Amino acid sequence: MKDDDVKLTEVISVALAQETAITSTQVVRSGNPSAQIVSEGEFQSYECFRPTDMAFNPVSSSFLEHSTKFGWFYSQPRIQWHNGKNCLVYKTRHKRTLLWDLDMFLAVDICGLSSFGYLLVKNIICRNGSTDKISLIHSLMILFFGMLNIHGVWLHVMTAFYGEDAVRGWNGLRRLERDESSDKSSKPTSDRNLSLILTLIVRMFAVYPFLQIPSELFMNFDPYFYVIQDLRIFLNLCFGQTSILHFFRLIILTVTIYEISRIFALLILIFISTLAILARLNSAMVQKFANTRKIFDSIRTMEIITLNLQLFAPFQELGTFAVMSVGLVLFVIANFVTIALTRLPFPVYIFFPSVSVITGAIINATIPLAQAVHENSTEMLRNWGLTGLNLGQDAKLLRRKIKSARSLRLNVGLAGFRMFYFNRETKVRYFEAVITYTLTMLLGLREG
């Protein structure tokens, strides 16, 4: 069976390569300058399309919003939205991209993790008899900031190792969706709710640095403050030397919070837009169900989708694991602060209810959509199998093709190990865990 699957994958890969070459030739002959294969020295990606493609208006507008809100910074992440060519690109050798790697490595990976680890060790020592203890609110804020740093390191690693294949897979799905939506039998409908959710996510993440950076600085909620205080006492630093350290603290905080907000918002956009693309492709294949010839075309479309998802899967699985695990901790802390710590200054307090709202919106936008994609593709394969009973000589060929096809689903995994996939129970269990841990923290506060 493994040999048959390998041969089938090779055949589909050749067919996909031939189709891409034919499409590229047609584009060149048609003289359409807005649809072309991107192949420049600083980035490579699959085919990009004209910005006026209405089938992708919600997705394109949200990525354009992201590039507008976050594009003014001096550095740029490896994965970017190309406004002119209307697609994702992956850059590695650009100066601004190298600056982004340097920022993430120094500010997030090194300074962020080391300071958070130092505070954890110090807190453990304080429990064993030291009088230099950290208050509850500061402990929660440091934990919140530390989890953000861990999430930032996660995003940096997955972008560096899996980002290029993810861009190729996403652009391949997007190209296929555009080809399917150009057929008169499949008319994609614009999802106004999707557009509102994506725009809300981008704008909230664009505001977060302006809320969180002043809060961290003036309320001393970041671990860097305690590291500087300990250095001042241990090295007997003067006021001027301490002020220089606080200046570097401001720079590191600004870079860390801004870069994490930018790459996290981009990650959410990529995931939700991928689910929207798969939902549209499912709809297009369902509309072809009545015609036998088009059933074979739909099976071939699903095979091409599977190949593109194989490129996208490592990035998606690791990213989903990070969002669900780290996001669970951030969600619980934000709920706890929203309910129990209402006496915080308003600019500091308002950040945490917004985190709860935006996290709930992300969960409501991703899990049900991923579940629907899986269930619809499974039902479609079952209907294809029932239809094949009445096809005569074509029934045997159709059964073989259906056996080689797999339902579309998004898994959650780590290092190639797939833990679970989104189903009807995932959303319920996730919110059940959030409510349980939030109530546990509230009860622990009362008992303390």
HUPEMO-V437413 format. One record per pair of residues at least 6 apart in sequence whose ideal C-beta (glycine too) atoms are under 7 Angstrom apart, sorted by sequence separation. I is the first residue (numbers start at 1). GAP is how many residues later the second one is. D is the distance in whole Angstrom. If there is no record, write none. Layout:
<<I:GAP:D> <I:GAP:D>>
//
This chain:
<<38:6:7> <91:6:5> <126:6:6> <180:6:6> <215:6:6> <216:6:4> <231:6:7> <288:6:4> <289:6:7> <389:6:6> <413:6:6> <38:7:5> <81:7:6> <82:7:5> <126:7:5> <181:7:5> <288:7:7> <342:7:7> <388:7:5> <391:7:6> <411:7:4> <412:7:5> <27:8:5> <412:8:6> <27:9:6> <51:9:7> <79:9:6> <80:9:5> <288:9:6> <412:9:7> <37:10:6> <38:10:5> <232:10:5> <288:10:5> <388:10:4> <411:10:5> <79:11:6> <80:11:6> <123:11:6> <388:11:6> <410:11:6> <35:12:7> <36:12:7> <78:12:6> <409:12:5> <410:12:6> <24:13:5> <78:13:6> <285:13:4> <35:14:5> <67:14:5> <78:14:6> <228:14:7> <231:14:7> <338:14:5> <384:14:7> <388:14:7> <34:15:7> <35:15:6> <66:15:6> <337:15:4> <338:15:5> <34:16:4> <67:16:6> <123:16:7> <285:16:6> <64:17:7> <228:17:5> <285:17:7> <385:17:5> <63:18:4> <76:18:7> <228:18:6> <334:18:4> <338:18:6> <384:18:5> <64:19:6> <78:19:6> <76:20:4> <281:20:7> <75:21:5> <76:21:6> <228:21:6> <334:21:4> <335:21:5> <381:21:6> <74:22:7> <334:22:5> <77:23:5> <119:23:6> <75:24:4> <76:24:6> <281:24:6> <381:24:6> <74:25:6> <75:25:4> <224:25:5> <330:25:6> <331:25:7> <60:26:6> <381:26:6> <75:28:5> <224:28:6> <331:28:5> <224:29:7> <330:29:7> <378:29:4> <116:30:4> <377:30:4> <222:31:6> <377:31:4> <327:32:6> <53:33:7> <116:33:6> <217:33:7> <374:33:6> <48:34:7> <374:34:6> <51:35:5> <373:35:5> <374:35:4> <50:36:6> <113:36:6> <217:36:7> <48:37:4> <49:37:5> <112:37:3> <216:37:6> <48:38:6> <49:38:7> <274:38:7> <48:39:4> <112:40:7> <113:40:6> <213:40:6> <370:40:5> <108:41:6> <213:41:6> <45:42:6> <45:43:6> <45:44:5> <108:44:4> <109:44:5> <213:44:6> <45:45:6> <108:45:6> <212:45:5> <271:45:7> <43:46:4> <44:46:7> <38:47:6> <43:47:6> <109:47:6> <374:47:7> <43:48:4> <104:48:7> <108:48:6> <209:48:5> <271:48:7> <374:48:7> <38:49:7> <42:49:5> <209:49:5> <38:51:6> <42:51:5> <371:51:5> <42:52:5> <104:52:4> <209:52:6> <267:52:6> <370:52:4> <371:52:6> <208:53:5> <371:53:6> <367:55:5> <205:56:5> <205:59:6> <367:59:5> <368:59:7> <205:60:4> <367:60:4> <202:63:6> <201:64:6> <363:64:7> <201:67:6> <363:67:6> <198:71:6> <90:73:6> <90:74:5> <198:74:6> <145:76:7> <90:77:4> <145:77:6> <146:77:7> <89:78:7> <145:78:7> <88:79:5> <142:79:7> <79:80:6> <141:80:4> <78:81:5> <142:81:5> <77:82:7> <78:82:7> <88:82:6> <194:82:6> <88:83:6> <138:83:6> <79:84:5> <87:84:5> <78:85:5> <191:85:7> <87:87:7> <79:88:6> <324:88:6> <295:89:6> <279:90:6> <320:90:7> <275:91:7> <282:91:6> <321:91:5> <188:92:5> <295:92:7> <320:92:5> <321:92:6> <272:93:6> <279:93:7> <321:93:5> <268:94:6> <272:94:6> <275:94:4> <279:94:6> <282:94:5> <286:94:6> <289:94:7> <316:94:6> <317:94:5> <271:95:6> <275:95:6> <278:95:5> <282:95:6> <285:95:6> <317:95:6> <317:96:4> <318:96:6> <186:97:7> <186:98:4> <275:98:6> <282:98:7> <181:99:7> <292:99:6> <335:99:7> <170:100:6> <177:100:5> <306:100:6> <173:101:7> <180:101:6> <186:101:5> <317:101:7> <185:102:5> <292:102:7> <299:102:5> <303:102:6> <332:102:6> <336:102:6> <340:102:6> <174:103:6> <177:103:5> <181:103:7> <185:103:6> <295:103:7> <299:103:7> <302:103:5> <305:103:6> <331:103:5> <335:103:4> <339:103:6> <119:104:4> <152:104:7> <159:104:7> <170:104:6> <173:104:5> <177:104:6> <180:104:4> <118:105:7> <176:105:7> <328:105:6> <332:105:5> <336:105:5> <340:105:6> <299:106:6> <328:106:7> <332:106:5> <336:106:7> <116:107:5> <119:107:6> <149:107:7> <152:107:7> <115:108:4> <152:108:4> <155:108:5> <115:109:6> <118:109:6> <151:109:7> <155:109:7> <332:109:7> <115:112:5> <148:112:6> <155:112:6> <151:113:7> <180:121:7> <45:122:5> <46:122:6> <55:122:7> <45:123:7> <55:123:6> <47:124:7> <46:125:4> <53:125:6> <176:125:7> <45:126:5> <46:126:5> <55:126:4> <47:128:5> <176:128:6> <46:129:6> <49:129:6> <176:129:7> <219:129:6> <278:130:6> <58:132:6> <173:132:7> <215:132:7> <55:133:5> <57:133:6> <58:133:6> <62:133:7> <69:133:6> <214:133:7> <215:133:4> <61:134:6> <65:134:6> <173:135:5> <58:136:5> <62:136:4> <66:136:5> <70:136:7> <172:136:4> <211:136:6> <215:136:7> <58:137:4> <62:137:6> <65:137:5> <69:137:4> <169:139:5> <212:139:6> <58:140:7> <62:140:6> <169:140:6> <211:140:5> <111:141:5> <169:142:3> <170:142:6> <168:143:5> <169:143:3> <112:144:6> <107:145:5> <166:145:7> <165:146:4> <166:146:5> <107:148:4> <108:148:5> <107:149:5> <165:149:7> <166:149:3> <165:150:7> <204:150:6> <108:151:7> <103:152:5> <108:152:7> <162:152:4> <163:152:6> <162:153:4> <204:154:5> <104:155:6> <103:156:6> <162:156:7> <158:157:6> <201:157:6> <158:160:5> <201:160:7> <158:161:6> <200:161:7> <201:161:7> <197:164:6> <155:167:7> <154:168:4> <197:168:5> <151:171:6> <151:175:4> <150:176:6> <147:179:5> <147:182:5> <147:183:6> <73:185:6> <77:185:7> <77:186:5> <144:186:6> <79:187:6> <77:189:7> <144:189:5> <143:190:7> <70:192:4> <140:193:6> <140:197:7> <66:199:6> <66:200:6> <66:203:6> <137:204:6> <63:206:6> <62:207:6> <59:214:4> <59:217:6> <16:288:6> <12:291:5> <16:291:6> <12:292:7> <13:294:7> <12:295:6> <8:396:5>>
//
